[in-house]
Amino acid sequence: MIVSAVLFCVGLYMIVTKQNAIQVLIGIELMLNAAILNLVAFGRYDRFANGGQMFALFAIVLAAATTAVALAIILNVYKKYKTIDPGQIDQLKD
Amino acid sequence: MNLVQVFFYVMAFITLASAVYVAATKNLVRSIFMFFITLFALAGLYVLALADFVAITQIVIYVGGILVLILFAFMLSGKESLNYISGRESKFISINKIAGLFLSALFLVVLVNIIVKVDPNNLDWIKRSVSEKNDIQPDTNMTENIGINLMTQYLLPFEAISVLLMIALVGAAHISRKEKNA
């Protein structure tokens, strides 16, 4: 669990400090993985219903969907602004 | 200290070291490939927590899917991002990094404090499940059990997530499509 806590904090640090949208995305993935690690670690004590492992599977699939959509958005934003620094993207409409 | 514990510490060390390297390095390509190593070590940790199916899924989806997607996006966004990063290399610690480091260190202190206070090895329901032999032993075949549960008890979330995944993929394809003939 302490491993997972440290992993979560590394992910948080990446999100807050990075100036590159792809690295922010990797930070988000690290935080998700920290959460999944906790689910799996406690899922060991649930043999018949498999609550933890099942939820971990769903979380992994959700993370995949999130990443696909986020990368598509990043590519679009790159096409429009020619940068992937989230600090420089300052308008929502066309 | 038996072999499983030794493996656990080795895997945990690899995971954390590569995660810290991912966060610390300036080189985006290196950070992506270290993320790859982090994911593999995490799969090893899942195996040690006796969740072999989750470990396989982790490797297939993360390493096979997400990492390839990230590499793809990185290559499409091209040289500009690399130049941008190398242009800022002069200052290692700037103000916003100190703030981020402070925030995450604070979070770490809070989380570790909570974990120590909760004392996860002595929780009520864990003790109960161990005494009722409800915990997973290393020789049980979990994949079969997971499959049966997925088709009975967790059927509704399973279907919901399949529809959601399809919506997400169609949406991603729609967003990243060329605008000319839209």
Interface residues (C-beta under 8 A of the other chain):
Chain A: M1 I2 V3 A5 V6 L7 F8 C9 V10 G11 L12 Y13 M14 V16 T17 Q19 N20 I22 Q23 L25 I26 G27 E29 L30 N33 I36 L37 V40 A41 F42 G43 R44 Y45 D46 R47 F48 A49 N50 G52 Q53 M54 A56 L57 F58 I60 V61 L62 A63 A64 A65 T66 T67 A68 V69 L71 A72 I73 I74 L75 N76 Y78 K82 T83 I84 D85
Chain B: A12 T15 L16 A19 V20 V22 A23 L28 S31 I32 F35 T38 L39 L42 L45 Y46 A49 L50 A51 F53 V54 T57 Q58 I61 Y62 G65 I66 L69 I70 F72 A73 F74 L76 S77 E80 S81 Y84 I85 R88 N96 K97 A99 G100 L101 L103 S104 A105 F107 L108 L111 V112 I115 P120 W125 I126 S129 V130 K133 N134 D135 I136 T140 M142 N145 I146 N149 L150 Q153 Y154 P157 I161 L164 L165 A168 L169 G171 A172 A173 I175 S176
